[in-house]
Amino acid sequence: LCGDTDTRVIVYLREQAHAIASTYQEEVKTGSLAESFSAVVESSLRQARFSMWNYAALLKDWREAFGANQVVIREYHGQNIVSDFLSAADTGSDGMDVSRPPDPNITIAGALLEVKRRLNETIAGEGAELQALVEGHMQAMARANPKYRGRPCADPSLIAAIRETFRPLNAAIGVTFTETPW
């Protein structure tokens, strides 16, 4: 489709421990998951080479199509990627508003996340309206109290296991994620 056009692919990758935690939180929050975080992590680790967290496999086709030098890998930390993307693309913002709007997607964590996970077991199949009502109330509680926001509580050994499992796969594509505090 691109023909002879000089094309650069800019991809943002999130360190797998953070990505798995974020996906877990979102699936619990929206009512589609009732498993514990440790069960989800164990499943992710068993499927590591075949999962969406195997970035080497995800990037393979892009690198083959455009060349490894044309695939720019950026680390995602939850930052405003618009200005970072424009910088990586060597494009100025030229008066564009690149400020980050308030995040409408409030995370839930701590005891509130655990309550929601357990609620998911009991209200499964009750319909989208009830799920949306519960999710809305949970987000309101998290918005009102910062102790209900952030990352899920996780055993440090689980986080270390995620990082160790994906370290060789990440090294294969030349990515060494900065060890950010959990």
NORBELDA-V208774 format. One record per residue. N is the residue number from 0. RES is the residue in one small letter. SS is DSSP state (@ for helix, = for strand, . for the rest). Layout:
N,RES,SS
N,RES,SS
This chain:
0,l,.
1,c,.
2,g,.
3,d,.
4,t,.
5,d,.
6,t,.
7,r,.
8,v,=
9,i,=
10,v,=
11,y,=
12,l,=
13,r,=
14,e,.
15,q,@
16,a,@
17,h,@
18,a,@
19,i,@
20,a,@
21,s,@
22,t,@
23,y,@
24,q,@
25,e,@
26,e,@
27,v,@
28,k,@
29,t,.
30,g,.
31,s,.
32,l,.
33,a,.
34,e,.
35,s,.
36,f,@
37,s,@
38,a,@
39,v,@
40,v,@
41,e,@
42,s,@
43,s,@
44,l,@
45,r,@
46,q,.
47,a,@
48,r,@
49,f,@
50,s,.
51,m,.
52,w,.
53,n,.
54,y,@
55,a,@
56,a,@
57,l,@
58,l,@
59,k,@
60,d,@
61,w,@
62,r,@
63,e,@
64,a,@
65,f,@
66,g,.
67,a,@
68,n,@
69,q,@
70,v,=
71,v,=
72,i,=
73,r,=
74,e,=
75,y,=
76,h,.
77,g,.
78,q,.
79,n,.
80,i,@
81,v,@
82,s,@
83,d,@
84,f,@
85,l,@
86,s,@
87,a,@
88,a,.
89,d,.
90,t,.
91,g,.
92,s,.
93,d,.
94,g,.
95,m,.
96,d,.
97,v,.
98,s,.
99,r,.
100,p,.
101,p,.
102,d,.
103,p,.
104,n,.
105,i,.
106,t,.
107,i,.
108,a,.
109,g,@
110,a,@
111,l,@
112,l,@
113,e,@
114,v,@
115,k,@
116,r,@
117,r,@
118,l,@
119,n,@
120,e,@
121,t,@
122,i,@
123,a,.
124,g,.
125,e,.
126,g,.
127,a,@
128,e,@
129,l,@
130,q,@
131,a,@
132,l,@
133,v,@
134,e,@
135,g,@
136,h,@
137,m,@
138,q,@
139,a,@
140,m,@
141,a,@
142,r,@
143,a,@
144,n,.
145,p,@
146,k,@
147,y,@
148,r,.
149,g,.
150,r,.
151,p,.
152,c,.
153,a,.
154,d,.
155,p,@
156,s,@
157,l,@
158,i,@
159,a,@
160,a,@
161,i,@
162,r,@
163,e,@
164,t,@
165,f,@
166,r,@
167,p,@
168,l,@
169,n,@
170,a,@
171,a,@
172,i,.
173,g,.
174,v,.
175,t,.
176,f,.
177,t,.
178,e,.
179,t,.
180,p,.
181,w,.
